[in-house]
Amino acid sequence: MFSAINISASGLTAERLRLDSISSNLANANTSAPPGQQVYRRQVAVLAPARGRGPVGVQVLGLEEEDAPPRLVYDPYHPDADEAGYVAYANINVVTEMVDMITATRAYEANITAINTAKSMFIKTLEIGRG
């Protein structure tokens, strides 16, 4: 009974990290960097099955930065433009991030539902034992 709650709790932690990285990506989607400096890179949560006996959930390994090249836009009057007039922007697709956000939110909600179901089954089991 408690293993179901622990598995879902590990899923909640994983989806929270995914949502944190997605929100950071969306916040920096239109940021630029001056020539010679690195532009913001998309962050992705790295997850793996947790190790142990039987079903144990998911393990958060951390965040990784994608190594996609920056998006170059010709804007010679921008303060961050290089000598050729190009501005380096973060290479983040807002639509992809929004889809990932919806997926992570739904997975988070599913884990909450699983925890609540396990909790209610546990309570019913206790009531049967008393009765």
A tleap script that builds the chain and sets N, CA, C and O, in Angstrom:
source leaprc.protein.ff14SB
mol = sequence {
  NMET PHE SER ALA ILE ASN ILE SER ALA SER
  GLY LEU THR ALA GLU ARG LEU ARG LEU ASP
  SER ILE SER SER ASN LEU ALA ASN ALA ASN
  THR SER ALA PRO PRO GLY GLN GLN VAL TYR
  ARG ARG GLN VAL ALA VAL LEU ALA PRO ALA
  ARG GLY ARG GLY PRO VAL GLY VAL GLN VAL
  LEU GLY LEU GLU GLU GLU ASP ALA PRO PRO
  ARG LEU VAL TYR ASP PRO TYR HIE PRO ASP
  ALA ASP GLU ALA GLY TYR VAL ALA TYR ALA
  ASN ILE ASN VAL VAL THR GLU MET VAL ASP
  MET ILE THR ALA THR ARG ALA TYR GLU ALA
  ASN ILE THR ALA ILE ASN THR ALA LYS SER
  MET PHE ILE LYS THR LEU GLU ILE GLY ARG
  CGLY
}
set mol.1.N position { 0.822 -1.195 0.000 }
set mol.1.CA position { 0.000 0.000 0.000 }
set mol.1.C position { 0.866 1.259 0.000 }
set mol.1.O position { 0.654 2.183 -0.785 }
set mol.2.N position { 1.854 1.265 0.911 }
set mol.2.CA position { 2.709 2.448 1.001 }
set mol.2.C position { 3.646 2.553 -0.187 }
set mol.2.O position { 4.090 3.649 -0.530 }
set mol.3.N position { 3.959 1.408 -0.831 }
set mol.3.CA position { 4.832 1.477 -2.001 }
set mol.3.C position { 4.146 2.237 -3.129 }
set mol.3.O position { 4.810 2.951 -3.881 }
set mol.4.N position { 2.835 2.097 -3.261 }
set mol.4.CA position { 2.105 2.847 -4.286 }
set mol.4.C position { 2.222 4.345 -4.030 }
set mol.4.O position { 2.376 5.131 -4.965 }
set mol.5.N position { 2.150 4.733 -2.776 }
set mol.5.CA position { 2.281 6.154 -2.430 }
set mol.5.C position { 3.705 6.629 -2.699 }
set mol.5.O position { 3.902 7.730 -3.214 }
set mol.6.N position { 4.694 5.814 -2.359 }
set mol.6.CA position { 6.090 6.195 -2.599 }
set mol.6.C position { 6.397 6.314 -4.089 }
set mol.6.O position { 7.107 7.227 -4.508 }
set mol.7.N position { 5.864 5.393 -4.885 }
set mol.7.CA position { 6.076 5.449 -6.332 }
set mol.7.C position { 5.468 6.727 -6.896 }
set mol.7.O position { 6.107 7.429 -7.680 }
set mol.8.N position { 4.244 7.027 -6.503 }
set mol.8.CA position { 3.587 8.243 -6.987 }
set mol.8.C position { 4.285 9.498 -6.481 }
set mol.8.O position { 4.356 10.497 -7.196 }
set mol.9.N position { 4.798 9.456 -5.261 }
set mol.9.CA position { 5.532 10.613 -4.726 }
set mol.9.C position { 6.801 10.860 -5.532 }
set mol.9.O position { 7.163 12.011 -5.774 }
set mol.10.N position { 7.478 9.798 -5.948 }
set mol.10.CA position { 8.672 9.993 -6.777 }
set mol.10.C position { 8.276 10.581 -8.130 }
set mol.10.O position { 9.013 11.384 -8.703 }
set mol.11.N position { 7.110 10.178 -8.637 }
set mol.11.CA position { 6.607 10.767 -9.873 }
set mol.11.C position { 6.283 12.241 -9.717 }
set mol.11.O position { 6.531 13.032 -10.627 }
set mol.12.N position { 5.729 12.616 -8.567 }
set mol.12.CA position { 5.452 14.036 -8.299 }
set mol.12.C position { 6.735 14.857 -8.306 }
set mol.12.O position { 6.779 15.951 -8.869 }
set mol.13.N position { 7.775 14.324 -7.679 }
set mol.13.CA position { 9.064 15.027 -7.647 }
set mol.13.C position { 9.621 15.192 -9.056 }
set mol.13.O position { 10.119 16.260 -9.414 }
set mol.14.N position { 9.534 14.134 -9.849 }
set mol.14.CA position { 10.050 14.183 -11.218 }
set mol.14.C position { 9.284 15.195 -12.064 }
set mol.14.O position { 9.890 15.976 -12.797 }
set mol.15.N position { 7.971 15.185 -11.967 }
set mol.15.CA position { 7.173 16.113 -12.773 }
set mol.15.C position { 7.348 17.556 -12.306 }
set mol.15.O position { 7.275 18.480 -13.116 }
set mol.16.N position { 7.576 17.756 -11.014 }
set mol.16.CA position { 7.849 19.115 -10.528 }
set mol.16.C position { 9.141 19.642 -11.135 }
set mol.16.O position { 9.211 20.802 -11.540 }
set mol.17.N position { 10.162 18.794 -11.201 }
set mol.17.CA position { 11.426 19.200 -11.819 }
set mol.17.C position { 11.227 19.503 -13.299 }
set mol.17.O position { 11.771 20.478 -13.817 }
set mol.18.N position { 10.443 18.661 -13.981 }
set mol.18.CA position { 10.160 18.922 -15.397 }
set mol.18.C position { 9.465 20.267 -15.565 }
set mol.18.O position { 9.815 21.045 -16.452 }
set mol.19.N position { 8.478 20.538 -14.712 }
set mol.19.CA position { 7.757 21.811 -14.803 }
set mol.19.C position { 8.670 22.994 -14.494 }
set mol.19.O position { 8.547 24.049 -15.117 }
set mol.20.N position { 9.578 22.830 -13.543 }
set mol.20.CA position { 10.538 23.897 -13.234 }
set mol.20.C position { 11.424 24.199 -14.438 }
set mol.20.O position { 11.659 25.363 -14.762 }
set mol.21.N position { 11.913 23.158 -15.099 }
set mol.21.CA position { 12.789 23.373 -16.253 }
set mol.21.C position { 12.012 23.981 -17.420 }
set mol.21.O position { 12.536 24.830 -18.140 }
set mol.22.N position { 10.772 23.549 -17.607 }
set mol.22.CA position { 9.945 24.104 -18.680 }
set mol.22.C position { 9.663 25.580 -18.424 }
set mol.22.O position { 9.731 26.391 -19.348 }
set mol.23.N position { 9.350 25.934 -17.189 }
set mol.23.CA position { 9.074 27.345 -16.886 }
set mol.23.C position { 10.315 28.200 -17.089 }
set mol.23.O position { 10.216 29.338 -17.548 }
set mol.24.N position { 11.473 27.667 -16.754 }
set mol.24.CA position { 12.722 28.394 -16.996 }
set mol.24.C position { 12.964 28.565 -18.494 }
set mol.24.O position { 13.397 29.627 -18.941 }
set mol.25.N position { 12.686 27.525 -19.258 }
set mol.25.CA position { 12.852 27.608 -20.710 }
set mol.25.C position { 11.916 28.650 -21.313 }
set mol.25.O position { 12.327 29.443 -22.160 }
set mol.26.N position { 10.663 28.647 -20.876 }
set mol.26.CA position { 9.708 29.623 -21.400 }
set mol.26.C position { 10.087 31.047 -21.008 }
set mol.26.O position { 9.928 31.975 -21.800 }
set mol.27.N position { 10.583 31.217 -19.796 }
set mol.27.CA position { 10.978 32.552 -19.341 }
set mol.27.C position { 12.155 33.097 -20.137 }
set mol.27.O position { 12.301 34.311 -20.277 }
set mol.28.N position { 12.994 32.211 -20.656 }
set mol.28.CA position { 14.186 32.640 -21.385 }
set mol.28.C position { 14.087 32.435 -22.890 }
set mol.28.O position { 15.097 32.515 -23.589 }
set mol.29.N position { 12.889 32.173 -23.400 }
set mol.29.CA position { 12.715 31.853 -24.819 }
set mol.29.C position { 13.166 32.981 -25.735 }
set mol.29.O position { 13.683 32.715 -26.820 }
set mol.30.N position { 12.990 34.203 -25.338 }
set mol.30.CA position { 13.333 35.331 -26.207 }
set mol.30.C position { 14.526 36.126 -25.705 }
set mol.30.O position { 14.681 37.299 -26.045 }
set mol.31.N position { 15.367 35.495 -24.898 }
set mol.31.CA position { 16.546 36.206 -24.409 }
set mol.31.C position { 17.672 36.119 -25.425 }
set mol.31.O position { 17.795 35.141 -26.163 }
set mol.32.N position { 18.480 37.150 -25.447 }
set mol.32.CA position { 19.637 37.188 -26.344 }
set mol.32.C position { 20.897 37.346 -25.505 }
set mol.32.O position { 20.843 37.586 -24.299 }
set mol.33.N position { 22.021 37.204 -26.175 }
set mol.33.CA position { 23.302 37.361 -25.485 }
set mol.33.C position { 24.210 38.225 -26.346 }
set mol.33.O position { 24.187 38.122 -27.573 }
set mol.34.N position { 25.006 39.071 -25.714 }
set mol.34.CA position { 25.953 39.879 -26.480 }
set mol.34.C position { 27.003 38.991 -27.146 }
set mol.34.O position { 27.231 37.868 -26.696 }
set mol.35.N position { 27.636 39.471 -28.198 }
set mol.35.CA position { 28.682 38.675 -28.854 }
set mol.35.C position { 29.756 38.255 -27.848 }
set mol.35.O position { 30.187 39.047 -27.010 }
set mol.36.N position { 30.174 36.999 -27.948 }
set mol.36.CA position { 31.199 36.482 -27.052 }
set mol.36.C position { 30.649 35.832 -25.800 }
set mol.36.O position { 31.395 35.175 -25.074 }
set mol.37.N position { 29.365 35.998 -25.528 }
set mol.37.CA position { 28.752 35.358 -24.363 }
set mol.37.C position { 27.797 34.261 -24.821 }
set mol.37.O position { 27.248 34.303 -25.922 }
set mol.38.N position { 27.618 33.277 -23.942 }
set mol.38.CA position { 26.756 32.151 -24.286 }
set mol.38.C position { 25.296 32.506 -24.043 }
set mol.38.O position { 24.939 33.041 -22.994 }
set mol.39.N position { 24.469 32.203 -25.020 }
set mol.39.CA position { 23.034 32.431 -24.899 }
set mol.39.C position { 22.433 31.309 -24.044 }
set mol.39.O position { 23.009 30.227 -23.937 }
set mol.40.N position { 21.281 31.575 -23.442 }
set mol.40.CA position { 20.599 30.572 -22.617 }
set mol.40.C position { 20.353 29.322 -23.446 }
set mol.40.O position { 19.977 29.402 -24.615 }
set mol.41.N position { 20.570 28.160 -22.825 }
set mol.41.CA position { 20.328 26.881 -23.495 }
set mol.41.C position { 19.169 26.162 -22.819 }
set mol.41.O position { 19.002 26.218 -21.601 }
set mol.42.N position { 18.388 25.496 -23.630 }
set mol.42.CA position { 17.219 24.763 -23.139 }
set mol.42.C position { 17.645 23.716 -22.121 }
set mol.42.O position { 18.598 22.968 -22.340 }
set mol.43.N position { 16.923 23.672 -21.001 }
set mol.43.CA position { 17.185 22.681 -19.960 }
set mol.43.C position { 16.164 21.554 -20.061 }
set mol.43.O position { 14.980 21.781 -20.309 }
set mol.44.N position { 16.654 20.334 -19.862 }
set mol.44.CA position { 15.800 19.152 -19.924 }
set mol.44.C position { 16.032 18.326 -18.669 }
set mol.44.O position { 17.176 18.086 -18.284 }
set mol.45.N position { 14.958 17.894 -18.035 }
set mol.45.CA position { 15.066 17.036 -16.853 }
set mol.45.C position { 15.477 15.632 -17.291 }
set mol.45.O position { 14.938 15.084 -18.253 }
set mol.46.N position { 16.436 15.063 -16.573 }
set mol.46.CA position { 16.904 13.706 -16.860 }
set mol.46.C position { 16.366 12.789 -15.769 }
set mol.46.O position { 16.651 12.973 -14.586 }
set mol.47.N position { 15.582 11.798 -16.188 }
set mol.47.CA position { 14.932 10.875 -15.264 }
set mol.47.C position { 15.322 9.448 -15.614 }
set mol.47.O position { 15.664 9.152 -16.759 }
set mol.48.N position { 15.268 8.577 -14.634 }
set mol.48.CA position { 15.567 7.159 -14.845 }
set mol.48.C position { 14.749 6.344 -13.853 }
set mol.48.O position { 14.338 6.857 -12.812 }
set mol.49.N position { 14.514 5.074 -14.175 }
set mol.49.CA position { 13.832 4.225 -13.191 }
set mol.49.C position { 14.678 4.115 -11.924 }
set mol.49.O position { 15.894 3.931 -11.995 }
set mol.50.N position { 14.038 4.227 -10.783 }
set mol.50.CA position { 14.762 4.089 -9.512 }
set mol.50.C position { 15.167 2.630 -9.338 }
set mol.50.O position { 14.457 1.718 -9.762 }
set mol.51.N position { 16.304 2.429 -8.716 }
set mol.51.CA position { 16.799 1.065 -8.512 }
set mol.51.C position { 16.320 0.534 -7.172 }
set mol.51.O position { 16.239 1.262 -6.183 }
set mol.52.N position { 16.012 -0.730 -7.168 }
set mol.52.CA position { 15.561 -1.380 -5.944 }
set mol.52.C position { 14.784 -2.635 -6.282 }
set mol.52.O position { 14.661 -3.010 -7.448 }
set mol.53.N position { 14.273 -3.269 -5.275 }
set mol.53.CA position { 13.483 -4.484 -5.488 }
set mol.53.C position { 12.051 -4.110 -5.823 }
set mol.53.O position { 11.426 -3.310 -5.127 }
set mol.54.N position { 11.547 -4.688 -6.880 }
set mol.54.CA position { 10.170 -4.440 -7.273 }
set mol.54.C position { 9.992 -3.034 -7.819 }
set mol.54.O position { 10.968 -2.338 -8.095 }
set mol.55.N position { 8.749 -2.622 -7.971 }
set mol.55.CA position { 8.497 -1.276 -8.485 }
set mol.55.C position { 8.843 -0.216 -7.434 }
set mol.55.O position { 8.302 -0.227 -6.328 }
set mol.56.N position { 9.737 0.684 -7.789 }
set mol.56.CA position { 10.163 1.691 -6.813 }
set mol.56.C position { 10.008 3.121 -7.315 }
set mol.56.O position { 10.290 4.055 -6.565 }
set mol.57.N position { 9.577 3.325 -8.537 }
set mol.57.CA position { 9.325 4.674 -9.009 }
set mol.57.C position { 10.374 5.200 -9.956 }
set mol.57.O position { 11.006 4.453 -10.702 }
set mol.58.N position { 10.543 6.505 -9.906 }
set mol.58.CA position { 11.451 7.193 -10.819 }
set mol.58.C position { 12.487 7.966 -10.015 }
set mol.58.O position { 12.215 8.447 -8.915 }
set mol.59.N position { 13.666 8.071 -10.582 }
set mol.59.CA position { 14.766 8.777 -9.926 }
set mol.59.C position { 15.122 9.999 -10.770 }
set mol.59.O position { 15.223 9.908 -11.994 }
set mol.60.N position { 15.308 11.125 -10.121 }
set mol.60.CA position { 15.709 12.352 -10.804 }
set mol.60.C position { 17.231 12.396 -10.848 }
set mol.60.O position { 17.891 12.411 -9.809 }
set mol.61.N position { 17.783 12.417 -12.060 }
set mol.61.CA position { 19.233 12.478 -12.210 }
set mol.61.C position { 19.741 13.912 -12.287 }
set mol.61.O position { 20.916 14.169 -12.029 }
set mol.62.N position { 18.867 14.842 -12.639 }
set mol.62.CA position { 19.260 16.246 -12.693 }
set mol.62.C position { 18.772 16.928 -13.957 }
set mol.62.O position { 17.868 16.442 -14.637 }
set mol.63.N position { 19.384 18.056 -14.258 }
set mol.63.CA position { 19.056 18.826 -15.455 }
set mol.63.C position { 20.243 18.817 -16.402 }
set mol.63.O position { 21.396 18.880 -15.975 }
set mol.64.N position { 19.945 18.738 -17.696 }
set mol.64.CA position { 20.980 18.843 -18.719 }
set mol.64.C position { 20.632 19.995 -19.641 }
set mol.64.O position { 19.460 20.288 -19.876 }
set mol.65.N position { 21.660 20.642 -20.158 }
set mol.65.CA position { 21.451 21.689 -21.150 }
set mol.65.C position { 21.621 21.085 -22.537 }
set mol.65.O position { 22.577 20.351 -22.788 }
set mol.66.N position { 20.692 21.395 -23.434 }
set mol.66.CA position { 20.826 20.943 -24.811 }
set mol.66.C position { 21.921 21.751 -25.486 }
set mol.66.O position { 22.147 22.912 -25.146 }
set mol.67.N position { 22.592 21.138 -26.433 }
set mol.67.CA position { 23.681 21.845 -27.102 }
set mol.67.C position { 23.288 22.318 -28.501 }
set mol.67.O position { 24.130 22.387 -29.396 }
set mol.68.N position { 22.010 22.642 -28.684 }
set mol.68.CA position { 21.542 23.171 -29.963 }
set mol.68.C position { 22.142 24.559 -30.186 }
set mol.68.O position { 22.298 25.329 -29.238 }
set mol.69.N position { 22.474 24.875 -31.424 }
set mol.69.CA position { 23.033 26.204 -31.695 }
set mol.69.C position { 21.978 27.288 -31.474 }
set mol.69.O position { 20.782 27.018 -31.578 }
set mol.70.N position { 22.409 28.499 -31.172 }
set mol.70.CA position { 21.434 29.574 -30.953 }
set mol.70.C position { 20.696 29.920 -32.247 }
set mol.70.O position { 21.167 29.637 -33.348 }
set mol.71.N position { 19.548 30.529 -32.085 }
set mol.71.CA position { 18.757 31.005 -33.224 }
set mol.71.C position { 19.288 32.392 -33.585 }
set mol.71.O position { 19.289 33.297 -32.751 }
set mol.72.N position { 19.735 32.553 -34.822 }
set mol.72.CA position { 20.304 33.828 -35.257 }
set mol.72.C position { 19.260 34.632 -36.020 }
set mol.72.O position { 18.619 34.124 -36.940 }
set mol.73.N position { 19.096 35.890 -35.628 }
set mol.73.CA position { 18.139 36.789 -36.264 }
set mol.73.C position { 18.899 38.039 -36.692 }
set mol.73.O position { 19.660 38.617 -35.916 }
set mol.74.N position { 18.676 38.447 -37.949 }
set mol.74.CA position { 19.345 39.648 -38.443 }
set mol.74.C position { 18.621 40.881 -37.911 }
set mol.74.O position { 17.463 41.131 -38.242 }
set mol.75.N position { 19.326 41.644 -37.080 }
set mol.75.CA position { 18.791 42.871 -36.494 }
set mol.75.C position { 19.987 43.756 -36.142 }
set mol.75.O position { 20.414 43.791 -34.988 }
set mol.76.N position { 20.528 44.469 -37.129 }
set mol.76.CA position { 21.778 45.209 -36.907 }
set mol.76.C position { 21.676 46.332 -35.875 }
set mol.76.O position { 22.704 46.812 -35.398 }
set mol.77.N position { 20.474 46.758 -35.521 }
set mol.77.CA position { 20.327 47.854 -34.560 }
set mol.77.C position { 20.116 47.367 -33.127 }
set mol.77.O position { 20.014 48.178 -32.206 }
set mol.78.N position { 20.052 46.067 -32.937 }
set mol.78.CA position { 19.886 45.488 -31.602 }
set mol.78.C position { 21.193 45.652 -30.830 }
set mol.78.O position { 22.266 45.492 -31.412 }
set mol.79.N position { 21.132 45.967 -29.532 }
set mol.79.CA position { 22.371 46.158 -28.756 }
set mol.79.C position { 23.234 44.899 -28.649 }
set mol.79.O position { 24.433 45.004 -28.392 }
set mol.80.N position { 22.657 43.718 -28.840 }
set mol.80.CA position { 23.427 42.479 -28.764 }
set mol.80.C position { 23.857 41.959 -30.134 }
set mol.80.O position { 24.333 40.828 -30.234 }
set mol.81.N position { 23.703 42.753 -31.183 }
set mol.81.CA position { 24.075 42.309 -32.532 }
set mol.81.C position { 25.592 42.212 -32.667 }
set mol.81.O position { 26.337 43.004 -32.090 }
set mol.82.N position { 26.032 41.213 -33.452 }
set mol.82.CA position { 27.469 41.084 -33.719 }
set mol.82.C position { 27.855 41.991 -34.889 }
set mol.82.O position { 27.036 42.779 -35.361 }
set mol.83.N position { 29.098 41.879 -35.353 }
set mol.83.CA position { 29.574 42.753 -36.434 }
set mol.83.C position { 28.776 42.567 -37.718 }
set mol.83.O position { 28.633 43.508 -38.498 }
set mol.84.N position { 28.253 41.362 -37.946 }
set mol.84.CA position { 27.474 41.081 -39.152 }
set mol.84.C position { 26.007 41.480 -38.991 }
set mol.84.O position { 25.240 41.385 -39.949 }
set mol.85.N position { 25.606 41.922 -37.808 }
set mol.85.CA position { 24.238 42.358 -37.569 }
set mol.85.C position { 23.305 41.279 -37.050 }
set mol.85.O position { 22.094 41.489 -36.981 }
set mol.86.N position { 23.854 40.123 -36.684 }
set mol.86.CA position { 23.021 39.021 -36.194 }
set mol.86.C position { 22.976 39.003 -34.668 }
set mol.86.O position { 23.971 39.268 -33.993 }
set mol.87.N position { 21.798 38.684 -34.150 }
set mol.87.CA position { 21.591 38.561 -32.708 }
set mol.87.C position { 21.353 37.081 -32.400 }
set mol.87.O position { 20.548 36.424 -33.059 }
set mol.88.N position { 22.063 36.564 -31.391 }
set mol.88.CA position { 21.903 35.167 -30.979 }
set mol.88.C position { 20.826 35.085 -29.903 }
set mol.88.O position { 20.948 35.685 -28.835 }
set mol.89.N position { 19.770 34.332 -30.203 }
set mol.89.CA position { 18.670 34.113 -29.264 }
set mol.89.C position { 18.673 32.659 -28.804 }
set mol.89.O position { 19.214 31.783 -29.479 }
set mol.90.N position { 18.067 32.417 -27.658 }
set mol.90.CA position { 17.923 31.047 -27.158 }
set mol.90.C position { 17.112 30.239 -28.167 }
set mol.90.O position { 16.089 30.703 -28.671 }
set mol.91.N position { 17.579 29.033 -28.453 }
set mol.91.CA position { 16.910 28.175 -29.433 }
set mol.91.C position { 15.844 27.336 -28.731 }
set mol.91.O position { 16.008 26.133 -28.531 }
set mol.92.N position { 14.753 27.997 -28.365 }
set mol.92.CA position { 13.666 27.350 -27.626 }
set mol.92.C position { 12.381 27.482 -28.433 }
set mol.92.O position { 11.984 28.581 -28.821 }
set mol.93.N position { 11.740 26.349 -28.677 }
set mol.93.CA position { 10.469 26.324 -29.383 }
set mol.93.C position { 9.358 26.414 -28.334 }
set mol.93.O position { 9.161 25.490 -27.545 }
set mol.94.N position { 8.649 27.517 -28.336 }
set mol.94.CA position { 7.621 27.761 -27.323 }
set mol.94.C position { 6.495 26.726 -27.414 }
set mol.94.O position { 5.953 26.312 -26.389 }
set mol.95.N position { 6.143 26.311 -28.627 }
set mol.95.CA position { 5.075 25.321 -28.789 }
set mol.95.C position { 5.485 23.990 -28.152 }
set mol.95.O position { 4.684 23.360 -27.462 }
set mol.96.N position { 6.719 23.566 -28.380 }
set mol.96.CA position { 7.218 22.330 -27.770 }
set mol.96.C position { 7.184 22.427 -26.254 }
set mol.96.O position { 6.789 21.479 -25.577 }
set mol.97.N position { 7.593 23.562 -25.725 }
set mol.97.CA position { 7.588 23.748 -24.272 }
set mol.97.C position { 6.167 23.710 -23.713 }
set mol.97.O position { 5.941 23.153 -22.639 }
set mol.98.N position { 5.216 24.293 -24.426 }
set mol.98.CA position { 3.830 24.284 -23.953 }
set mol.98.C position { 3.258 22.865 -23.961 }
set mol.98.O position { 2.537 22.477 -23.042 }
set mol.99.N position { 3.584 22.091 -25.004 }
set mol.99.CA position { 3.128 20.697 -25.060 }
set mol.99.C position { 3.752 19.906 -23.914 }
set mol.99.O position { 3.069 19.127 -23.250 }
set mol.100.N position { 5.052 20.108 -23.681 }
set mol.100.CA position { 5.721 19.434 -22.563 }
set mol.100.C position { 5.105 19.837 -21.225 }
set mol.100.O position { 4.984 19.014 -20.318 }
set mol.101.N position { 4.719 21.104 -21.107 }
set mol.101.CA position { 4.116 21.582 -19.867 }
set mol.101.C position { 2.764 20.907 -19.621 }
set mol.101.O position { 2.460 20.513 -18.495 }
set mol.102.N position { 1.965 20.775 -20.664 }
set mol.102.CA position { 0.670 20.108 -20.520 }
set mol.102.C position { 0.874 18.646 -20.135 }
set mol.102.O position { 0.178 18.127 -19.263 }
set mol.103.N position { 1.833 17.983 -20.788 }
set mol.103.CA position { 2.115 16.577 -20.488 }
set mol.103.C position { 2.575 16.410 -19.044 }
set mol.103.O position { 2.109 15.509 -18.346 }
set mol.104.N position { 3.479 17.264 -18.594 }
set mol.104.CA position { 3.987 17.175 -17.223 }
set mol.104.C position { 2.883 17.470 -16.210 }
set mol.104.O position { 2.815 16.830 -15.160 }
set mol.105.N position { 2.027 18.428 -16.519 }
set mol.105.CA position { 0.920 18.761 -15.622 }
set mol.105.C position { -0.053 17.593 -15.493 }
set mol.105.O position { -0.512 17.274 -14.396 }
set mol.106.N position { -0.362 16.962 -16.619 }
set mol.106.CA position { -1.270 15.806 -16.588 }
set mol.106.C position { -0.647 14.641 -15.815 }
set mol.106.O position { -1.340 13.953 -15.066 }
set mol.107.N position { 0.645 14.421 -15.995 }
set mol.107.CA position { 1.320 13.347 -15.255 }
set mol.107.C position { 1.328 13.653 -13.759 }
set mol.107.O position { 1.154 12.755 -12.935 }
set mol.108.N position { 1.532 14.921 -13.413 }
set mol.108.CA position { 1.497 15.334 -12.008 }
set mol.108.C position { 0.114 15.044 -11.420 }
set mol.108.O position { -0.003 14.483 -10.331 }
set mol.109.N position { -0.929 15.434 -12.155 }
set mol.109.CA position { -2.300 15.192 -11.694 }
set mol.109.C position { -2.581 13.696 -11.551 }
set mol.109.O position { -3.256 13.282 -10.609 }
set mol.110.N position { -2.072 12.886 -12.475 }
set mol.110.CA position { -2.278 11.435 -12.399 }
set mol.110.C position { -1.616 10.857 -11.152 }
set mol.110.O position { -2.171 9.963 -10.513 }
set mol.111.N position { -0.442 11.359 -10.805 }
set mol.111.CA position { 0.233 10.888 -9.592 }
set mol.111.C position { -0.532 11.290 -8.335 }
set mol.111.O position { -0.606 10.517 -7.380 }
set mol.112.N position { -1.097 12.481 -8.329 }
set mol.112.CA position { -1.914 12.910 -7.188 }
set mol.112.C position { -3.146 12.015 -7.059 }
set mol.112.O position { -3.515 11.613 -5.956 }
set mol.113.N position { -3.774 11.709 -8.186 }
set mol.113.CA position { -4.937 10.821 -8.169 }
set mol.113.C position { -4.559 9.443 -7.640 }
set mol.113.O position { -5.310 8.850 -6.865 }
set mol.114.N position { -3.406 8.930 -8.049 }
set mol.114.CA position { -2.954 7.617 -7.569 }
set mol.114.C position { -2.705 7.637 -6.064 }
set mol.114.O position { -3.052 6.684 -5.366 }
set mol.115.N position { -2.111 8.709 -5.563 }
set mol.115.CA position { -1.879 8.826 -4.115 }
set mol.115.C position { -3.207 8.866 -3.365 }
set mol.115.O position { -3.379 8.177 -2.359 }
set mol.116.N position { -4.139 9.668 -3.855 }
set mol.116.CA position { -5.443 9.766 -3.189 }
set mol.116.C position { -6.194 8.439 -3.219 }
set mol.116.O position { -6.859 8.079 -2.248 }
set mol.117.N position { -6.090 7.713 -4.326 }
set mol.117.CA position { -6.745 6.407 -4.422 }
set mol.117.C position { -6.126 5.416 -3.444 }
set mol.117.O position { -6.843 4.693 -2.752 }
set mol.118.N position { -4.797 5.382 -3.385 }
set mol.118.CA position { -4.116 4.478 -2.446 }
set mol.118.C position { -4.475 4.830 -1.008 }
set mol.118.O position { -4.683 3.944 -0.179 }
set mol.119.N position { -4.546 6.126 -0.717 }
set mol.119.CA position { -4.898 6.566 0.638 }
set mol.119.C position { -6.316 6.139 0.992 }
set mol.119.O position { -6.566 5.665 2.100 }
set mol.120.N position { -7.242 6.305 0.058 }
set mol.120.CA position { -8.619 5.925 0.352 }
set mol.120.C position { -8.763 4.410 0.482 }
set mol.120.O position { -9.572 3.941 1.282 }
set mol.121.N position { -7.997 3.639 -0.286 }
set mol.121.CA position { -8.017 2.179 -0.131 }
set mol.121.C position { -7.461 1.778 1.233 }
set mol.121.O position { -7.979 0.863 1.873 }
set mol.122.N position { -6.423 2.454 1.671 }
set mol.122.CA position { -5.832 2.173 2.981 }
set mol.122.C position { -6.836 2.466 4.098 }
set mol.122.O position { -6.966 1.689 5.044 }
set mol.123.N position { -7.537 3.582 3.982 }
set mol.123.CA position { -8.543 3.949 4.987 }
set mol.123.C position { -9.677 2.925 5.005 }
set mol.123.O position { -10.136 2.525 6.075 }
set mol.124.N position { -10.129 2.500 3.822 }
set mol.124.CA position { -11.194 1.483 3.754 }
set mol.124.C position { -10.727 0.167 4.374 }
set mol.124.O position { -11.505 -0.515 5.041 }
set mol.125.N position { -9.463 -0.192 4.157 }
set mol.125.CA position { -8.917 -1.412 4.752 }
set mol.125.C position { -8.937 -1.321 6.272 }
set mol.125.O position { -9.280 -2.291 6.948 }
set mol.126.N position { -8.572 -0.167 6.809 }
set mol.126.CA position { -8.614 0.020 8.263 }
set mol.126.C position { -10.040 -0.062 8.796 }
set mol.126.O position { -10.277 -0.624 9.865 }
set mol.127.N position { -10.987 0.500 8.050 }
set mol.127.CA position { -12.387 0.448 8.477 }
set mol.127.C position { -12.910 -0.986 8.483 }
set mol.127.O position { -13.675 -1.370 9.367 }
set mol.128.N position { -12.494 -1.774 7.493 }
set mol.128.CA position { -12.911 -3.182 7.447 }
set mol.128.C position { -12.319 -3.933 8.632 }
set mol.128.O position { -12.992 -4.759 9.248 }
set mol.129.N position { -11.062 -3.648 8.951 }
set mol.129.CA position { -10.394 -4.298 10.078 }
set mol.129.C position { -11.045 -3.972 11.409 }
set mol.129.O position { -11.055 -4.804 12.316 }
set mol.130.N position { -11.590 -2.766 11.533 }
set mol.130.CA position { -12.264 -2.368 12.774 }
set mol.130.C position { -13.639 -3.005 12.903 }
set mol.130.O position { -14.110 -3.323 13.995 }
set mol.131.N position { -14.255 -3.175 11.753 }
set mol.131.CA position { -15.633 -3.503 11.742 }
set mol.131.C position { -16.084 -4.836 12.027 }
set mol.131.O position { -17.287 -5.097 12.012 }
savepdb mol mol.pdb
quit
